[in-house]
Amino acid sequence: MGSWKSSVFILVLHFLEGALSDSLIKLNNNGYEDIVIAIDPSVPEDEALIQQIKDMVTEASPYLFEATEKRFYFKSVSILIPENWNAKPEYTKPKLETYKNADVVVEPNQLSTDEPYTEQFGKCGERGEKIHLTPDFLAGKALKQYGPQGRVFVHEWAHLQWGVFDEYNNEEKFYLSRGRPQAVRCSTDITGQYKTIKCQGGSCTVGPCRLNKLTGLYNKECVLIPQKQQIAKASIMFAQSIESVVGFCNEKNHNKEAPNLQNQKCNLRSTWEVISESEDFKKTTPMTTNPPKPTFSLLQIAQRVVCLVLDKSGSMASDNRLDRMNQAAKFFLLQTVEDRSWVGLVTFDGSAQVRSELVQIKSDADRDALTKHLPTVSSGGTSICSGLQSAFTVIKKKYPTDGSEIVLLTDGEDNTISMCFNMVKQSGAIIHTVALGPSAAAELEQLSQMTGGLQTYASDQAQNNGLIDAFGALSSGNGAITQRSIQLESRGATLQNRQWMNGTVIVDDTVGKDTLFLITWTNQQPQIFLWDPSGTRQNGFVVDAASKMAYLQVPDIAKVGIWKYSLQASSQTLTLTVTSRASSATLPPITVTSKMNKDTGKFPSPMIVYANIHQGASPILGAQVTAVIESANGKTVTLELLDNGAGADATKNDGVYSRYFIAYDTNGRYSVKIWALGGINTVRQGTASRSNGALLVAGWIENGKIQLNPPRPANNKTEVQNKKVCFSRTSSGGSFVASHVPKAPIPDLFPPCQITDLRAKVQGYSVINLTWTAPGNDYDHGQAFKYIIRMSTNVLDLRDKFNASVQVNTTGLIPKKANSEEIFVFEPENIAFENGTNLFIAIKAVDKANLESEISNLAQVSLFIPPPPETPSPPDISVPSPNISINNTIPGLHILRIIWKWVGDLQLTLA
């Protein structure tokens, strides 16, 4: 790529920087506009639900306004209504609003709980993904457990918009503070009683909490039951259901000792401190008047309208681009686009040509007819705006352009593309862009950015199958998940001298409908062999010699199991793609959705790749997940993604697999592809509670009496509970643009990643055991050079004055490879560690270039020495051999120390 082209990419990058989310939300004069709340197509029609959504947001707005010291309120909300609900005059057509970019989704209760929660992939202060609510929650059926819906919505909004975390901990409800057990909460002004609640057969009993004499903590069934009447005003991220709570914990009242996610993820900063550092906060000042009530738009999803806008300029003759484009477009028309969709086709070179007006897909004949209009010859220049203008004209003949989609593919440069930006913005259409080859217009991504479309990139390396992957990712963002095309496999290889390309594809029981096997080639038809799980060879491939492709549509539901294929060819490149749809309208399929943490990467800032693997609401754990990232140079890097709660991964075992990407080799576009494989260690987990959601309050103390709330329902849907699953999936993660990448050799500017899962516990009353996941030499890759461990009895001193805190002797501690488990045991020296002492510990990793990681999360231990057992005074007798009198020879303190050591050793033995 020439230096001038790199400069264009850098200029465009500045335009795109900060584009971290699909959300349409804007902050305008303190008010949040264009919030999208989508009702899932599987929710039965219920007009009351629309009013309940309105009531929730209307109730939430003044609560948010007060909680943020008059800075923010909810100004306008769009409610997306499913296409299968009855139409009404007040329902209008969406523009850029889709299920894909919705901020809140309302979906059926799939795991026997109405617990509201927010997906959060990123770090502290980074925006979340989506808020999830159920119809029963909105109807008030969980009012006692979670509090008013409007208050809960503000709790979830703080997760979503400002990237803060919960201040409770369901796994570790208590901690020791100066030798005394305390409930995890914020602020500590919240009062209540510690009680054990046991439920069986629908009835619950309340009893006293038992103190563990070895740990000083209460038994795991013990909970804090809050007083109904409180004076504490914080915090919303602990329990918004407490009536007196009207704000977030701030620097003054934040509980820095509590072992909760907010402290762990946000380096002990309070939620209000994180909010105050957000871009939203910096853009606003407190209002002097009360805000208006929110306004609502009711938008009903309509039939999909999509127009392909395909480049047929002279440069498309290079590297088989025209053939490959036609193969991908034919794949989209035959398989990806859904029935009942309206599809048009426009091509362009120096001008535009309408190849097909909008046609509704009602049959295979309609699909075949559209494929016959694909271009066969490439020539001329590149006028992207002409193609877009013709597409808008085609769409307007049948429908308004609002909410329509355009798939724009080009390989060429066009210095006039910015002339149609305003036309695109005003159209209300969504533009998906496919950049083909190294010279596609640098400004192309701006079209998808400004309209909420998908941006993809395909290189000229045909064996990577990038074009078909890009078109395969273009399923409707608004249809039911059971209707979407799901990619099971995507492979390619360049074969010589009658070589074979062999492999397998798993068809699991959640898919199998409309299963398609597609093979493409670059020269001549290869030998094709395909066997189903029973060993029966599959015949009946439809061969399209002109398009250099063959495909087999498996009738009915494809057999569950392992399908085998063998392809043989010489001196050419082959690809194989397998797609399917859900086997049942009621059983959600296993899905893989992938993305980067942002659309642009500026060296040496790392990128993060995410793959979210779920079946409905159930996360898929233990899968083998691999990302293949291809640069503009055609070089590929393979990353193993992990769901281990370390490095780039925010939460362990949530079905989101993550990894840092730092292997930049050039400026320009990079494509992302995910492979996911489920095997013998893979399970579909039924989850009873979420890590980022409102606290379920067990009960209240009112007028001195305990009033229990209904307990969290037991998950009786055993069919989704911890079931082993075998599957294969591929997914396009779109593309991103990199800049400021230096020429080789690229310098080492990457430090080890932050350690985020440091844990500490006391052993034997004098030894501390530390565990954490090893970072790498460069973020979470390779092997760090050394660790620096420091400790302090003052948590803020350790955080703010790490280098001045007491250093732990780490002689002999050699870092393991990244993502290995580290264990280190030491005895505190040069610091007072007595009964009731709180000790805080943190780590930095250092690489071979002496680059240091950020300080880790701060782990805490509290020394608890149980009192000696109360026993009658022993008689004054001498103990035979070794002829020592207990009373006279061994001091009483020494006896006590022996007892403490014995109890500690017993604790280790029992553990």
Helices and strands as residue ranges (DSSP letters): H 3-16, E 26-28, E 31-33, E 35-39, H 47-67, E 73-74, E 76-81, E 104-106, E 117-118, E 131-133, H 135-138, H 143-146, H 149-162, E 174-177, E 180-183, E 192-200, E 203-208, E 222-226, H 236-239, H 261-265, H 271-276, H 279-282, E 295-300, E 305-311, G 314-320, H 321-331, I 332-336, E 342-348, E 352-360, H 364-371, H 384-396, E 405-410, G 417-420, H 421-427, E 430-436, H 444-451, E 455-458, G 462-464, H 466-472, G 481-483, E 486-495, E 499-507, E 511-521, E 527-531, E 542-544, E 549-553, E 561-569, E 572-582, E 590-596, E 600-602, E 607-615, E 618-621, E 624-630, E 636-641, E 656-661, E 668-678, E 683-684, E 699-702, E 705-708, G 718-720, E 723-724, E 727-739, E 759-763, E 767-773, E 786-792, H 795-800, G 802-804, E 806-807, E 821-826, E 838-846, E 859-862, H 892-910
